[in-house]
Amino acid sequence: MQALSRYKDYLKQIVYGGNDGIVTTFAVVAGFAGADATGLDKVGTLAVLIFGLANLFADATSMGLGEFLSARAARDMIRHRHRQLHRDPSLQVRGLTEHLKEHGLSTLDATTMASLAAQSPGLMAEMTLSQVEGIEDPGQGALWPRALITFISFVSFGTLPLLPYLFSTPGPNQIYYASTATFVALVLLGLLRHVATRAGLGRALGETVLVGSLCAFVAYGVGLLVAGLA
């Protein structure tokens, strides 16, 4: 149960990192396939691997660092809210009160809830950021695991579309193998969402596969267009 709880804590990083990794590498594959379909000079397996792996690791690093920096920025904002609350508690209370009123609470109930929350600076800062400003509280733990998990998920899932170009014989069938591998990767990612969130299986799979497929079609179309203009 503890392992499942930790997995849920990092679900966002796993899903976002994995989905972006799949899309990043398969976009390269689909783009080259679109270019090749126009009759442009034959795109070699080595070119797909070079561009695919370069994009994979560069984007994985960027996403990992971005996750770390965004979490640290959110933590800094929480600390800033703590200082604001000590300097001018009424300002924070008014802001949260108005937000609660917008969600259907009466003026009395909204003021009461905001005043009670203000008795705990940590709770008030968290509620103001998450409820009013829509910023996620990264918690008090170390931030580097979030960045590392984003990087690992990105690389792990993003490698799958490239496996046919690493291990199969070069030929026209590689794009079909890559498409199959990409579909399998998207299904696995959808299953992870289903297991962790208990969302409907059809919804978890359908949304994940649909988003990935849409990005692949866009990349393929861009490859056709660019190669046709070349």
Secondary structure, 3 states (H helix, E strand, C coil): CHHHHHHHHCHHHHHHHHHHHHHHHHHHHHHHHHHHHCCCCCCCHHHHHHHHHHHHHHHHHHHHHHHHHHHHHHHHHHHHHHHHHHHCHHHHHHHHHHHHHHCCCCHHHHHHHHHHHHCCHHHHHHHHHHHHCCCCCCCCCCCHHHHHHHHHHHHHHHHHHHHHHHHCCCCCCHHHHHHHHHHHHHHHHHHHHHHHHCCCHHHHHHHHHHHHHHHHHHHHHHHHHHHHHC
